[in-house]
């Protein structure tokens, strides 16, 4: 509602209505057009495998940061990537850019190749 939007706006949050054309599937191109029209040009996307794959397949990803843990994941975890992530991201024209240790974990950054 307008009152809720005012409360969020006073805290620095912008609430946007995004048309899903009556379905449950979000049109990523439409979403990004609305964000750009509102001055938002960088987006941090956190999600599970479905969200990851949707953004990757759309071609809208220009950078990916992957943290690989040294430990064993709990049960009921759905992996986003299994095995070496380099070939996975290469299929989306994302190349290794940086790699560093974060304690026992490893951070890998991939960036889009120039056209």
Secondary structure, DSSP 8 states (H G I E B T S, - for coil): -HHHHHHHHHTT--------TTSS---HHHHHHHHHHTT---------HHHHHHHHHHT---EEEEEE-SS---TT---S--S-HHHHHHTTTEEEEEEEEETTEEEEEEEE---
